[in-house]
Amino acid sequence: MVILTIKKIGLCSLFLMGLQGCGQNTNTNKDMTNNITSDNIAAKVMENVKRYPQEPMYMLRINQNYCT
């Protein structure tokens, strides 16, 4: 009986240590020198948006032919 509980404790402790190793990285050393104001917020956001060489325009046409 005692051996089974020691095995259970060992397995549970290994399981919990494994879960702790999968935790999120909490390092938040970001450069906070960007002075974002209400005047330049759109420009700052557009700096971080990736642009593609071809930007297709999608159109949505709604027909009411099958509506009852």
C-alpha positions in Angstrom: 0.0 0.0 0.0 2.7 2.4 0.9 4.6 1.7 -2.3 1.6 2.6 -4.4 1.1 5.9 -2.7 4.8 6.8 -3.2 4.5 6.0 -6.9 1.3 8.1 -7.1 3.0 11.0 -5.4 6.0 10.7 -7.7 3.9 10.5 -10.8 1.8 13.5 -9.7 4.8 15.6 -8.9 6.4 14.8 -12.3 3.1 15.6 -14.0 2.9 19.0 -12.2 6.5 19.9 -13.0 5.8 19.1 -16.6 2.8 21.4 -16.7 4.8 24.2 -15.2 7.4 23.8 -18.0 4.7 24.5 -20.5 3.7 27.8 -19.0 3.7 31.1 -20.9 6.7 33.3 -21.1 6.1 36.3 -18.8 9.0 38.4 -20.0 7.5 41.7 -21.1 10.6 43.6 -21.9 9.1 45.7 -24.6 10.5 49.0 -25.8 8.1 51.6 -24.5 9.7 54.6 -26.2 6.9 54.9 -28.7 4.9 58.0 -27.9 1.4 57.1 -29.1 -1.1 59.9 -29.0 -4.6 60.4 -30.3 -3.1 62.3 -33.3 -0.6 59.6 -34.5 -2.3 56.3 -33.5 -3.4 55.5 -37.1 0.1 56.0 -38.4 1.6 53.8 -35.7 -0.9 51.0 -36.4 -0.3 51.2 -40.2 3.5 50.9 -39.5 2.9 47.4 -38.0 0.4 46.2 -40.7 1.9 43.9 -43.3 1.0 44.9 -46.8 0.8 42.5 -49.7 1.7 43.4 -53.3 -1.7 42.3 -54.5 -4.8 43.3 -52.5 -8.0 41.9 -54.1 -11.3 43.5 -53.4 -14.1 41.0 -52.4 -17.7 41.9 -53.1 -20.8 40.4 -51.5 -24.0 40.3 -53.6 -27.1 39.3 -51.7 -30.1 38.0 -53.7 -33.5 37.5 -52.2 -34.7 35.0 -54.8 -35.0 32.1 -52.4 -36.4 34.0 -49.4 -40.0 33.2 -48.5 
